[in-house]
Amino acid sequence: MHTITHEKNAQAAYDRIADTQQHLRRHGPALCDLFNIFDAPCGFDALCDLHGAFSRQHPDAFTIKVALKEIKEALAQQTSQATDYIARDRDFDASATLRWHGARISELHARFQYAG
């Protein structure tokens, strides 16, 4: 029974890391653009840290968890005034984009709650 539990835990760890990596591949460039638009260097740095974690043969779950938390916080720090300005200045729905990315990153981060 212990072996089965360990295998399930190992598979769950692999799945959350793989899902995060897949999300980064698909949506990392848009997230990078978003941090650039909002002039949020700490979010960009955390995104770079997350990317760096996946450059290792065995990505560290704790490093991924921390980077996701920092990305989530950087997204949450954006003000409604900034989103309104960007929406007008760039004709871009910054608020909806911010909410979408924030929700996805929050979902990924929640899966790492007990990692490391």
Legacy VTK file of the C-alpha trace (Angstrom):
# vtk DataFile Version 3.0
C-alpha trace
ASCII
DATASET POLYDATA
POINTS 116 float
0.000 0.000 0.000
2.838 2.407 0.836
4.345 1.878 -2.621
1.045 2.698 -4.318
0.679 5.901 -2.281
4.250 6.918 -3.087
3.673 6.249 -6.780
0.473 8.334 -6.748
2.290 11.188 -5.007
5.176 10.997 -7.454
2.764 11.001 -10.392
0.871 13.981 -8.953
4.150 15.880 -8.531
5.155 15.069 -12.090
1.730 16.114 -13.402
1.689 19.510 -11.677
5.213 20.270 -12.892
4.395 19.137 -16.445
1.155 21.134 -16.485
2.976 24.260 -15.312
5.660 23.792 -17.940
3.034 23.335 -20.649
1.237 26.472 -19.497
4.504 28.403 -19.591
5.187 27.237 -23.141
1.724 28.266 -24.315
1.167 31.461 -22.360
4.601 32.595 -21.173
5.118 35.042 -24.048
1.749 36.718 -23.399
2.529 36.899 -19.686
5.910 38.420 -20.491
4.185 41.027 -22.681
1.722 41.749 -19.888
4.528 42.396 -17.399
6.169 44.648 -19.965
2.942 46.591 -20.562
2.418 47.070 -16.824
6.106 47.790 -16.236
6.278 45.056 -13.593
9.922 43.931 -13.449
9.421 41.734 -10.374
6.794 39.716 -12.273
9.107 39.441 -15.242
11.955 38.299 -12.976
9.721 35.636 -11.415
8.721 34.487 -14.888
12.422 34.183 -15.753
12.968 32.189 -12.546
10.140 29.877 -13.540
11.619 29.450 -16.997
15.010 28.745 -15.444
13.521 26.066 -13.202
12.433 24.174 -16.290
15.889 24.329 -17.828
17.038 21.747 -15.279
16.746 18.042 -15.895
14.663 17.653 -12.717
12.777 20.893 -12.023
12.534 21.746 -8.334
8.909 21.937 -7.135
9.708 24.481 -4.421
11.396 26.843 -6.912
8.381 26.564 -9.198
6.016 27.195 -6.292
7.893 30.348 -5.250
8.027 31.686 -8.816
4.295 31.076 -9.299
3.562 32.877 -6.026
5.649 35.869 -7.091
3.962 35.966 -10.515
0.544 35.765 -8.861
1.448 38.630 -6.523
2.821 40.766 -9.356
-0.423 40.325 -11.274
-2.503 41.122 -8.190
-0.568 44.352 -7.561
-1.771 45.973 -10.766
-4.249 48.751 -10.114
-7.553 49.434 -11.796
-6.182 52.858 -12.773
-3.308 51.189 -14.619
-5.614 48.751 -16.394
-7.951 51.595 -17.395
-5.047 53.635 -18.725
-3.674 50.702 -20.706
-7.126 49.903 -22.070
-7.487 53.457 -23.382
-3.897 53.965 -24.478
-3.463 50.633 -26.269
-7.053 49.677 -27.047
-6.418 46.467 -25.130
-8.630 44.798 -22.519
-5.938 44.731 -19.861
-8.395 43.994 -17.072
-9.714 40.796 -18.646
-6.219 39.682 -19.607
-4.965 40.331 -16.095
-7.858 38.371 -14.583
-7.357 35.443 -16.988
-3.637 35.139 -16.307
-4.170 35.675 -12.593
-6.727 32.868 -12.443
-4.537 30.420 -14.365
-1.439 31.192 -12.298
-3.479 30.914 -9.083
-4.753 27.497 -10.162
-1.243 26.289 -10.921
0.132 27.717 -7.681
-2.595 26.037 -5.625
-1.458 22.650 -6.921
1.943 23.283 -5.295
0.483 24.131 -1.886
2.222 21.243 -0.120
5.333 21.076 -2.322
8.629 21.737 -0.632
LINES 1 117
116 0 1 2 3 4 5 6 7 8 9 10 11 12 13 14 15 16 17 18 19 20 21 22 23 24 25 26 27 28 29 30 31 32 33 34 35 36 37 38 39 40 41 42 43 44 45 46 47 48 49 50 51 52 53 54 55 56 57 58 59 60 61 62 63 64 65 66 67 68 69 70 71 72 73 74 75 76 77 78 79 80 81 82 83 84 85 86 87 88 89 90 91 92 93 94 95 96 97 98 99 100 101 102 103 104 105 106 107 108 109 110 111 112 113 114 115
